[in-house]
Amino acid sequence: MAAKPAVTKRKVFYLSGFDPRGAGYYHRLYRDESAKHAALSTAEITTGKRSKDGNHVRWQVDYKNAKHKVATDYSFLVWDDIVRKHWNKTTPRFVFEAIKTYAHYIFTGAFKRGLFTSWPPAFSYIYPFFALLLILAGSIFAGFGIYNFLAPHNQILAIVAAPLFSLSLIYIANRILQKSLAYWMIKLFIFSLKYIRSECGELDERITEFAGIIAREIAENEYDEILIIGHSTGALIINPLLANLLQEFKIDAGKIKVMTLGHCIPLMSFLPEAESFREDLRFLAKTNLHWLDVTAATDNVCFAYTGPFVGICENENKNLKSVSARLHKFYDKERYSKIKKNRFLCHFLYIMSGERITDYNYFEITAAEKTLEARFANIETAIPLDKFKLGRKK
């Protein structure tokens, strides 16, 4: 069989997750991490400066090794401005929104379905809520304790000191949680429910805009490979984007390729209101899109090895392949044992360079000469892990 021609010209569209950090952060990350990878390999990778492309941002990536030169036009599809609008501050209103949102996930059964599908991400999403409740309850009880201790000696001091002590505890705990992944997760939960309830029309408009940008790029330019990448929450909104692109813009599925990284699709698909979202998934499951779904067992924020259609429909797309990023191969054992304790970092390793050359490498995929399907043709499909499932095992 003749070898597939090498890519010399590639287009990448990147969708970030629910992240208030914008194109500047992701451009620096790509530039710095691609340089680290180049230092490990025999390739040269040059990341150009950012330039505005309407409301979005793009940059050029030039790759060169002993046999090949590849030019990649890399577009960062901007929606971090929408994220910042929903980046609620920790106020009483935020606490109320959190309680209301988590109650909905619990009482509609969406959380239970997620828990039985894969408990690590379900736990990662629920623990921040209970941490928040524990802080509130603990601070109130501590305040009562201070009051009961001081009241017999000085009633006025007790009345003043008790609420001040409670508020001080809440303030300190709040500062600690703001530096952790906890509040990020709560804000993502609140946003996800709002989006599914059609309370975030601006994102629907932005997704339609994304589809138009991609369709126009396909019509006006010739590329050897067009790759659409969704990372984290970007792997959620990539689904309505793809459905829009194929159904409304009539783009041939064979002209694009898809890569989802660290997906958390059940976060939306298991909600009872998400019928439109589920319809998009059912449609995509019947396409012939070349789709690589990449997750990792140590990424506790993603639904590892389940595939994008888990719990919704059977996958009929023979061109979809779920693989493990095998993050443990990125580093030596001692270094990795430290890194995997940082759940936030683990969720971003997909778009970073490790300290070793591995089968999965973001910069080889987005910048080098091999096509997506050729690169992973001989990589085994990842099988869902029984240890991540609750309930009766088959």
C-alpha positions in Angstrom: 0.0 0.0 0.0 1.4 3.4 -1.0 2.3 5.7 1.9 -0.1 8.6 2.5 1.3 11.9 1.3 2.9 14.1 4.0 1.1 17.2 5.2 2.8 20.4 4.1 0.0 22.8 4.8 -2.3 22.5 7.8 -5.1 24.5 9.4 -5.9 24.1 13.1 -8.9 25.5 14.9 -8.6 25.4 18.7 -11.4 25.6 21.2 -10.3 26.2 24.8 -12.2 25.1 27.8 -14.2 27.2 30.4 -11.2 29.5 31.0 -11.1 33.2 31.5 -7.5 33.3 30.2 -7.5 34.2 26.6 -5.5 33.8 23.4 -2.4 35.5 25.0 -2.1 32.7 27.6 -2.6 29.9 25.1 -0.2 31.4 22.5 2.5 31.6 25.1 1.8 28.1 26.2 2.0 26.8 22.6 5.2 28.7 21.9 7.0 27.6 25.1 5.8 24.0 25.2 6.5 23.5 21.4 10.0 24.8 22.0 10.5 22.2 24.8 9.3 19.4 22.5 11.6 20.6 19.7 14.5 20.4 22.1 13.7 16.7 22.8 13.3 15.9 19.1 15.3 16.5 15.9 12.7 19.0 14.6 12.7 22.8 14.6 9.4 24.4 15.6 8.9 28.2 15.2 5.8 29.8 16.6 5.0 33.2 15.1 3.4 36.2 16.7 -0.3 36.5 17.4 -2.4 38.5 14.9 -6.1 39.5 15.0 -8.4 37.7 12.7 -11.7 39.5 13.2 -12.8 38.7 16.7 -10.4 35.8 16.9 -6.7 35.2 16.9 -4.3 33.3 14.8 -0.6 32.5 14.5 1.8 30.6 12.2 3.6 27.5 13.2 6.6 26.4 11.1 7.9 22.8 11.5 11.0 21.4 9.9 12.8 18.1 10.3 15.4 16.3 8.1 12.8 15.3 5.5 9.8 17.6 5.8 8.6 21.2 6.1 5.1 22.0 7.4 3.3 25.3 7.7 0.4 25.3 10.1 -2.1 28.2 10.4 -3.3 28.0 14.0 -6.6 29.8 14.9 -7.7 30.3 18.5 -11.5 30.6 18.5 -12.3 33.2 21.1 -15.0 32.7 23.7 -13.1 33.6 26.9 -14.9 36.9 26.9 -18.2 35.0 27.4 -16.5 32.9 30.2 -15.4 36.1 32.0 -19.0 37.4 32.0 -20.0 34.2 33.8 -17.0 34.2 36.1 -19.1 34.9 39.2 -17.4 36.4 42.2 -17.8 34.6 45.5 -20.9 36.5 46.8 -24.1 35.3 48.5 -25.6 35.2 45.0 -22.9 32.9 43.8 -23.5 30.6 46.8 -27.2 30.6 46.0 -26.5 29.8 42.3 -24.2 26.9 43.3 -26.8 25.4 45.7 -29.5 25.7 43.1 -27.4 24.2 40.3 -26.0 21.3 42.3 -29.4 20.5 43.7 -30.7 20.3 40.1 -27.9 17.9 39.1 -28.5 15.7 42.1 -32.3 15.6 42.1 -32.7 15.1 38.3 -30.4 12.1 38.4 -27.7 13.7 36.1 -25.1 13.4 38.8 -26.0 9.8 39.6 -25.7 8.9 35.9 -22.3 10.5 35.8 -21.2 8.7 39.0 -22.2 5.3 37.6 -20.5 6.1 34.2 -17.2 7.1 35.8 -16.9 8.1 39.4 -13.6 10.0 39.4 -14.9 13.0 37.4 -18.2 12.9 39.1 -16.5 13.1 42.5 -14.2 15.9 41.2 -17.3 17.9 40.2 -19.3 17.3 43.4 -16.6 17.7 46.1 -16.2 21.6 45.6 -19.9 22.0 46.4 -19.7 20.0 49.6 -16.5 21.9 50.5 -18.4 25.1 50.1 -21.3 23.9 52.3 -18.8 22.6 54.9 -17.1 26.0 55.0 -20.4 27.8 55.5 -21.7 25.3 58.1 -18.4 25.1 59.9 -18.1 28.9 60.1 -21.6 29.3 61.5 -21.1 26.7 64.1 -17.7 28.2 65.0 -19.4 31.5 65.4 -22.0 30.0 67.8 -19.2 28.4 69.7 -17.5 31.7 70.2 -20.8 33.3 71.2 -21.5 30.6 73.8 -18.0 30.9 75.2 -18.0 34.7 75.5 -21.7 35.4 76.3 -21.5 34.4 80.0 -18.7 36.9 80.5 -19.6 39.8 78.1 -22.8 39.8 76.1 -21.8 42.7 73.9 -18.4 41.3 73.1 -20.0 37.9 72.2 -22.5 39.6 69.8 -19.7 41.4 68.1 -17.0 38.7 68.1 -19.2 35.7 66.9 -20.1 37.0 63.5 -16.7 38.6 63.0 -15.1 35.2 63.7 -17.4 33.4 61.3 -16.8 35.9 58.6 -13.1 35.7 59.1 -13.2 31.9 58.7 -15.3 32.3 55.5 -12.8 34.9 54.2 -9.8 32.7 54.8 -11.4 29.6 53.4 -12.6 31.6 50.4 -9.1 32.8 49.7 -7.8 29.2 49.8 -10.5 27.8 47.6 -10.0 30.6 45.0 -6.5 29.3 44.4 -7.7 25.8 44.0 -9.7 24.1 41.2 -12.8 24.0 43.5 -14.4 27.3 42.5 -13.5 26.8 38.9 -15.5 23.6 38.9 -18.5 25.2 40.6 -18.5 28.1 38.1 -18.4 25.5 35.2 -21.3 23.6 36.7 -23.4 26.8 36.9 -22.5 27.8 33.4 -23.2 24.4 31.9 -26.7 24.3 33.3 -27.4 27.9 32.0 -26.2 26.9 28.6 -28.3 23.8 28.3 -31.3 25.9 29.5 -30.7 28.3 26.7 -29.8 31.1 29.2 -26.6 31.8 27.3 -27.7 32.7 23.8 -24.4 34.6 23.2 -22.6 31.2 23.2 -25.0 29.8 20.6 -24.4 32.8 18.4 -20.6 32.4 18.9 -20.8 28.7 17.9 -22.6 29.7 14.7 -19.9 32.2 14.1 -17.2 29.6 14.6 -18.9 27.3 12.1 -19.1 30.2 9.6 -15.4 30.9 10.0 -14.4 27.3 9.5 -16.7 26.9 6.5 -15.2 30.1 4.9 -11.7 28.8 5.5 -12.5 25.5 3.8 -14.1 27.3 0.8 -11.3 29.9 0.3 -8.1 27.9 1.0 -6.5 24.6 0.2 -5.1 22.6 3.1 -3.7 19.1 3.3 -5.4 18.8 6.7 -8.0 20.8 8.6 -8.0 19.9 12.3 -10.7 21.1 14.8 -9.6 20.6 18.4 -11.8 20.9 21.5 -10.1 20.8 24.9 -12.1 20.3 28.2 -15.3 22.3 27.9 -14.2 23.0 24.3 -14.8 19.3 23.7 -18.4 20.0 24.9 -19.2 22.9 22.6 -17.4 21.3 19.7 -20.4 19.0 19.3 -23.0 21.7 18.4 -20.3 23.3 16.3 -19.7 20.2 14.3 -23.4 19.5 13.9 -23.9 23.1 12.7 -21.0 22.8 10.3 -22.2 19.6 8.7 -25.9 20.3 8.7 -26.3 24.0 8.2 -23.1 24.8 6.2 -23.2 21.4 4.3 -19.5 20.8 4.8 -18.3 17.3 3.7 -17.3 15.4 6.9 -14.3 14.0 5.0 -12.8 17.5 4.7 -12.3 18.0 8.4 -10.8 16.1 11.3 -11.6 16.3 14.9 -9.7 15.8 18.1 -11.2 16.1 21.6 -9.0 16.3 24.6 -10.1 15.5 28.2 -13.8 15.6 27.4 -16.5 16.0 30.0 -19.5 15.6 27.7 -21.8 13.9 30.3 -21.6 17.1 32.3 -24.2 18.4 29.8 -25.5 15.4 27.9 -27.0 13.7 31.1 -29.1 16.8 32.0 -32.8 16.2 31.2 -33.1 19.6 29.4 -30.2 18.7 27.0 -32.3 17.1 24.3 -30.9 19.4 21.6 -27.4 18.6 22.7 -28.1 14.9 22.7 -29.6 15.2 19.1 -26.3 16.7 18.0 -24.4 13.7 19.6 -26.8 11.2 17.9 -26.2 12.9 14.6 -22.4 13.0 14.9 -22.4 9.3 16.0 -23.6 8.4 12.5 -21.1 10.5 10.5 -17.8 9.4 9.1 -15.7 12.2 10.7 -12.1 11.3 11.4 -12.3 11.8 15.2 -9.6 11.1 17.8 -10.9 11.3 21.3 -8.0 11.6 23.8 -8.3 11.1 27.6 -6.2 9.9 30.5 -7.0 7.8 33.6 -5.1 10.2 35.8 -7.1 13.2 34.5 -9.9 13.1 37.1 -11.8 15.9 35.4 -12.5 13.9 32.2 -14.6 10.8 31.5 -11.6 8.6 30.6 -11.9 6.1 27.7 -15.7 6.4 27.5 -15.9 8.0 24.1 -18.0 11.2 23.4 -21.4 9.4 23.0 -21.4 7.5 26.3 -24.8 7.0 27.8 -26.6 8.6 24.8 -26.2 6.4 21.8 -24.1 3.7 20.2 -21.2 5.0 18.1 -21.7 4.1 14.4 -18.7 6.1 13.2 -15.9 3.7 12.3 -13.5 6.6 12.0 -13.8 7.6 15.6 -11.0 6.3 17.9 -10.6 6.7 21.6 -7.1 6.6 22.9 -5.2 7.2 26.1 -2.7 10.1 26.2 -0.7 7.8 28.5 0.4 10.8 30.6 2.6 8.6 32.8 4.9 8.1 29.7 5.6 11.9 29.6 7.9 11.8 32.6 10.1 9.5 34.8 8.3 7.8 37.6 9.4 10.1 40.4 8.5 13.3 38.5 5.1 11.9 37.4 4.2 10.9 40.9 4.5 14.6 41.9 2.7 15.9 38.8 -0.4 13.7 39.1 -1.2 15.1 42.5 -2.0 18.4 40.7 -5.4 17.6 39.1 -5.5 21.0 37.4 -2.2 20.5 35.8 -3.1 16.9 34.7 -6.0 18.3 32.7 -3.7 20.6 30.8 -0.9 18.1 30.0 -2.7 17.2 26.7 -1.5 20.5 25.3 1.9 20.5 26.9 5.3 18.9 26.2 6.5 16.1 28.5 10.1 15.3 29.1 10.0 12.3 26.8 9.0 11.5 23.2 5.6 9.6 23.3 3.0 8.4 20.9 0.7 11.2 21.8 2.3 14.6 21.4 0.2 17.7 20.8 2.9 19.4 18.8 3.6 16.5 16.5 -0.2 16.3 15.8 -0.7 20.0 15.2 2.6 20.9 13.5 4.4 17.8 12.0 3.9 16.0 8.6 1.8 13.0 9.6 -2.0 13.1 9.2 -4.1 12.5 12.4 -5.3 9.1 11.3 -1.9 8.0 10.0 -0.3 8.9 13.3 -2.7 6.8 15.4 -3.5 4.0 12.9 -1.5 1.5 15.0 -2.3 2.8 18.5 -4.7 0.6 20.4 -8.1 1.8 21.3 -8.6 2.6 25.0 -11.2 0.4 26.8 -13.3 1.9 29.6 -12.0 0.9 33.0 -14.3 -1.2 35.2 -12.7 0.3 38.3 -14.1 3.7 37.3 -17.7 2.3 37.1 -20.0 2.0 40.1 -22.6 -0.7 40.4 -22.7 -4.2 38.9 -19.9 -5.0 36.6 -20.6 -7.0 33.4 
